[in-house]
Amino acid sequence: MTELQRYLAEEVAEDHADGIITRREAMRRLGLLGISGVAATTLLKAGIAEAKGGHHHHKHPHGDAFREWAPAATEAITWSGPNGTLMGAWAEAEHKPKGGVLVIHENRGLNDHIREVAGRFAAVGFNALAIDLLSEEGGTGSFPDEAAVAAALAAVPPERFDQDMKSGITELKRRTRGAPLAAIGFCFGGGMVWRLLAAREPRLSAAAPFYGPFPEGGSLKGNKAAVLAVYGGLDTRVNATRDTAHQALHAAKLRHEILTFTEADHAFFNHTGARFNAPAAAEAWRRVVAWFDH
């Protein structure tokens, strides 16, 4: 087996171990690479064993020349809110934080994807707090599925969300003393970021609502945040409020940018969803980090 053959064969084995392709498809692909029978079976078994064992990190002889990156781990935290105990996922930057970010979830609630977003911010130097807006109902995890989560969110008076998000900013500020604060949210959470600004939250220096509907009659006056509003060009439903958001930003004289990814749809940033658009998500992440870093 040549070096290139081995590399390509190991890619097939890895895809099989990760559940991306079936064993039958893996055997077919290995056969096309000239590997069949016992050798292919052995390779697939080795791939599964490696996957179960996890990825091993090896120390490099010249440590300063190498860097490794992964989302930081999050921990579950609670704090006292205006309507009871609030819950969230906390991710702390390794060194002195460049700022703090409040992360607001989609209508799926505080799930692993949103925890990962908080961890990604921590990995690039920001403390991050992902708030669970169903805390008073027992938290996202107390519901049987995403449909029940969405129904529970729909039943909550939006004014309570405003109060809870402001409490989240207070907790974030307490844990990130002296550093600038920002907020980001996706879908439902994007709309919540607009609501947070409309409820006047002058402690925010930056905000990034992702494809969030702008609240009817909302005014953004009384804020100081620089706003990066992110939209998907194919998301006609949410984009119907984009001009209203733009007018409100102008009226409030906030520094802002309206960023539309023309070939992306609603929820394009979520890599666990059907509308995930990898190039748009990568560029949006780069833009947001740069926006929050200034």
Secondary structure as UniProt FT lines:
FT   HELIX           3..17
FT   TURN            18..19
FT   HELIX           23..32
FT   TURN            33..34
FT   HELIX           38..53
FT   HELIX           63..65
FT   STRAND          75..81
FT   TURN            82..83
FT   STRAND          84..91
FT   STRAND          99..104
FT   TURN            107..108
FT   HELIX           112..123
FT   TURN            124..125
FT   STRAND          126..132
FT   TURN            133..134
FT   HELIX           135..137
FT   HELIX           140..142
FT   HELIX           146..155
FT   HELIX           158..175
FT   TURN            177..178
FT   STRAND          181..186
FT   HELIX           188..198
FT   TURN            202..203
FT   STRAND          204..210
FT   TURN            216..217
FT   TURN            221..222
FT   STRAND          226..232
FT   TURN            233..234
FT   HELIX           236..239
FT   TURN            240..241
FT   HELIX           242..251
FT   TURN            252..253
FT   STRAND          256..261
FT   TURN            262..263
FT   TURN            266..269
FT   TURN            271..272
FT   TURN            274..275
FT   HELIX           278..292
//
